[in-house]
Amino acid sequence: MSMVYINGLNKIYPGHIATQALTDIHLTIEKGEFVGIMGPSGSGKTTLLHMVSTIDTPSSGAVLINDTDPYQMKKDELAVFRRRQLGFVFQDFNLLDTLTIAENIVLPLTLDNKPLAEMETRLKQVADRMNLSEILNKRPYEISGGQRQRTAISRAIVTSPALLLADEPTGSLDSNASRIVMESLESINRHERTTIMLVTHDPVAASYCSRIVFIKDGRLAAEIHRGDSRQTFFQKIIDTLSFWGGHTHELSSIRV
Ligand SMILES: Nc1ncnc2c1ncn2[C@@H]1O[C@H](COP(=O)(O)OP(=O)(O)OP(=O)(O)O)[C@@H](O)[C@H]1O
């Protein structure tokens, strides 16, 4: 069963000089997969994520999410679809400083008018899984970057979305915080069976995925699967990046 089905997708940004950001993309992501998107800067990774997250519209081709075409929906329907089916995680966390960590996490449930008891149960489950239970009464400016990103991930999964979309979630974090964030995403994928699509430049972060799709100049260039060993997968990612392009500098001293 596919969670994301992309068929013949093209994206052209109009303008004085039009940019063809994506060309004839065909990609299927099965339910429960954890897929990374990698490629050089400007290759179209974020554009692809935006097409799936319905932030922007394709120029042509089909995008189905959970067998639904979000681009056929009315504005209100789409807003509800996004709130219930999709979770979003960004590089810069996007938390509200005026709210506590607990209030930030349950915000999507508040917007959906869920009963208080249900909110409290779900908050406890998510906070336990993301190891945030001790800091629920703090505010975002009182916690570390890694804790902020885990709060943002908690907010994204509190509605139990079918699909979690993450754009460079470790981009602002040091290597230790990145590792904890990636372990959290891996745990969500394993235990909540949430399908995850992640854009990253970071080969260590990518090594937590079950499959990596490489994009070059807006086209799918290669695809590799993890298998059992994350260490071996990391090496495969480095080899593929050095062949297709991407960030492979500064990698010699990285510990997986
Ligand atoms: N809103 C926009 N208007 C016009 N061109 C755009 C727009 N967004 C992206 N582009 C162009 O589309 C191409 C793909 O951009 P995209 O941001 O998807 O790449 P990326 O692989 O995510 O890059 P990076 O790794 O640097 O974030 C680039 O040539 C970019 O300049």
The ligand as a Gaussian input file, in Angstrom:
#p B3LYP/6-31G(d) Opt

LIG

0 1
 N       10.006000      29.956000      -5.109000
 C       10.909000      29.780000      -6.072000
 N       10.915000      30.556000      -7.171000
 C       11.799000      30.361000      -8.160000
 N       12.750000      29.403000      -8.166000
 C       12.803000      28.589000      -7.087000
 C       11.902000      28.744000      -5.984000
 N       12.199000      27.790000      -5.065000
 C       13.243000      27.096000      -5.573000
 N       13.602000      27.571000      -6.782000
 C       14.668000      27.030000      -7.645000
 O       14.370000      25.672000      -7.912000
 C       15.551000      24.868000      -7.844000
 C       15.409000      23.792000      -6.768000
 O       15.366000      24.445000      -5.489000
 P       15.176000      23.628000      -4.135000
 O       15.051000      24.638000      -3.028000
 O       14.083000      22.649000      -4.278000
 O       16.575000      22.856000      -4.028000
 P       17.207000      22.066000      -2.813000
 O       17.756000      20.806000      -3.386000
 O       16.224000      21.922000      -1.705000
 O       18.392000      23.032000      -2.395000
 P       19.118000      23.265000      -0.962000
 O       19.796000      21.979000      -0.642000
 O       20.107000      24.357000      -1.256000
 O       18.064000      23.665000       0.026000
 C       16.707000      25.834000      -7.618000
 O       17.246000      26.175000      -8.869000
 C       16.035000      27.036000      -6.970000
 O       16.745000      28.222000      -7.256000

